[in-house]
Amino acid sequence: MTTFKCNYWKVIICIIVGVFADVILHILFVPRVYYNFPPSILAEKGLILPAATAMLIVLFTTVAIVFVLIQKYLPGTKVVKGWRFGLSFGILTFLAIIEMNLVFDSRLLNELRGGAADGASLVLLALMLSLMTGTGNLNVKEQHRLSWKPFVLVPLFFLAGRYCSYALVLILSAYTQKPWETFFWTLGIGIWLSVMYRLLREERNDVTAIVRALRFGCLTFGSYWLIYNLFVLVYLEMSVVELFLRILVDIVFVTAGIWIVEVMERRTVLSRKTA
């Protein structure tokens, strides 16, 4: 947090520029999206723009704080760190928005245009943060290259969590009406989360497997996923309890998947050293 205290005004400037860029991109290039679902009170009263802008400020602030907290332990130069971080969240945002089309029958192209605007703004935010507050510590080296495990286990855990939510928790979804589309979207998000973990894996020796899993699952991914999913309340009238259950299950299963990966990776490294 020392970096944040010393550079808080730079972080604030980055957040303001990022949010402003996102709002402008939406106004210029993203048409109004209509959903086959009851609108929220905010939508009925014409307050979508100020409410969405407020949520963007919260989201970008959350992402900025996460970057400040973890960037010290990421390998590479300032620019490399910015690209890694920005693309991680930018592409996740672009892919995640497709669920709105699946569940609420909105126009896919319009959703993708919105996701592209949000994703591009997050990349811009990350690059500004890296240049203004990042540290290009080339002494931080990757401990070892991760094997195939995260790219298989993390998607499987995310799939398992989501289908538990679909079938058991009965969250709002399209897995019965659009089974294949829902399956491939869920798998795609899981795969990208495994790539995100590879890109944003903190290279440090002073944490255990469970701490590393919690830092990614709850801090890096979880904080973003919470705010991002709450955006739907700006547009649609939904059960808050159901929404939180959806978010909680996703975070728990991703965290569990990362923990299993870390335990297995550490055992593999230990066996190589003792061989």
Protein Blocks (a to p, Z undefined) as FASTA:
>chain_A
ZZmmmmmmmmmmmmmmmmmmmmmmmmmmmccddddddddfklmnopmmmmmmmmmmmmmm
mmmmmmmmmmmmpgcdfklmmmmmmmmmmmmmmmmmmmmmmmnopafklmmmmmmmmmmm
mmmmmmmmmmmmpccdfkbccfbacdfklmmmmmmmmmmmmmmmmmmnopacfklmmmml
mmmmmmmmmmmmmmmmmmmmccdfkbcfklmmmmmmmmmmmmmmmmmmmmmmmmpccdfk
lmmmmmmmmmmmmmmmmmmmmmmmmmmmmmmmmZZ
